Amino acid sequence: MIAKVTVHSGNRASALRALSAALEQTEVAGTTTNLCFLQRLARHPRFVGGDVETGLIGADIDRLAAPAQTDAPRVALAAIFAVGLDQPRPYAGFGLWAPLTHEVALIVHDDPVTVRLTADDMGYGADVGGEHVRISRADITRAAALRHGDHVAGKE
């Protein structure tokens, strides 16, 4: 165990709200954790309702332990964070006759993915597996991600 999250409140409902908030704000870099599992468990209807018994996790393990969503916008954000384009003025300079581009190779759930980012004043266009998405500067600012060496982890 590398960490423990403990909350206290006057009743179960407010304690669960505090637990969910604490888990949503928890960030761990550099190792694999069960944080997504714990976040999902804290929101599980049976857990929230107090219907907790030893079969709860086994009965819904597919949903509780499913990999985090990896839709195109999330993968594009991971590429942006992976190469440090979330920093102020990452593309200082200019390009003549063509937009500035950056190609990023990622491994997402053991699968190789290439993301082609095209910069403009408002953010990035990203081609992810044949799908085109827009990532604004505001999207980058709001995103919660941790970069540790070659690893990027986002919050669910």
N, C-alpha and C positions, 0 to 999 in steps of 0.2 A: 504494500500500500504506500502510495506517495503523498496522499492527502486525504483529509476527511472534511466533509461539510456537515455542520451541525446547526440547526436553527431551533428557536424556542418561541412560543407564542401562547396566548391565552386559550386558543382553541385550535382544533385540527385544520379548519379551513384557512385561517390566517397563517398557521405554521406551514401549510402546503404552498401557499402563495409565496411566503418567504423562502422556502426551499427551492421552488421553481426559479425565483428571481436570482437566488445565489448560484444555482447551477448554470443559468443563462449567462451570468457574469464571470464564471470560472473559465480561466484560460490555462492550458497546459501545453508546453512545447517540448519537442524532443523525444517523446515516447508515445506509444499507443495507450489510450485510456478507454474506460467504459463510460465516459462523460455523456455521449449521445444516448446510451442505454439508460443512464440515470435520469437524464432530462425527460425521456419518453416515459419512464416508469413513474416519475413524479406527476405526470399529466394523465396517466392511464385512468380511465373512468372507474375501474374497480378499486384501484389504489386510492384515488381521491375520495371515493365513497366509503372507504374503510373496509371493503370486502377483500381482505388480505388473508391468504392462506398459502400453504406451500406449493400449490399447483398454479398460482397466478402467472408466474413467469413462464413456466413450461407451456401453459395454455395459449400464450400469445407471444412466444419467443420470436416468430418470424417478423412481427411488427416491431417489437422492442429492440431486436438486435439487427435490424435491416441496415445496410450501409446508408450513410448520409446521401441525400439527393445530390446528383451530379448533373443537373441540367446545364445547358449551354451558358447561361449567364454566370452561374457559379464557377464553371471551368474557366471562363474568360477572366473573372475576377482573380481566380487562383493564379493564372498566367501573369496578370498585372502585378500581383504581389510577389510572385516568384522572382521576377527580374527587377524588382524595385521601382516599377513605373508608378507606384502609388505615392512616391515622393514628389514634393513641389518641383515643377518644371523639369520632369524627367527627360523631355526631348528638347532641351535648350538648343536652339539652332533653327535651321530651316531646310526645306527641300525644294529644289527647282523642278517644276513640271510633274512632280509626283508627291503624294503624301508620304510622310515618314512611316515606315513599317518596322515591325519587330516580329520575328517568328520564334515561338516558344514551344519546346518539346516537354511534355509532362507525362507522368505515369499516374493515371486515375484508376484506383481500384485494380491495380495490376495490368491495366491496358494502356498502351502508348496513345497519346493524343497530341496532335500538333495544333497550336492556336496561332493564327496570324492576326496580329494587332495593327491597326492603322490609326495613327494619331491625328487629331484635329484639335481646334481650340476648345471644343466642348467635352472631349473625352476620347473614347476609342470606339472604332468599329472592330468587331472580332468575328473571325470565321472559325467556328468550332465544329469539326466533323460535318461540313457542308451546311451548317446553319449559321446565319448571320445575325448578330445581336449588337445592340448599342450599349455601351457602358459610359455613363456620364461621370464627370468629376464628382458630382454629389453621390452617385452610387458607390464610388471608391471611398469617399469620406465616411459614408454610413456603414460600409462593410466591416465586419469583424473577422480579422484573419491574423494568424501568427506565422511568422517566417522564422525557421530555425535551420540554419545550414541550407541544405537542398530541399527541405520539407516545408510545405505550406499547409496549414490546417485552418479551416473556416468553421464558424459556428453554424449549427443546423438552423 
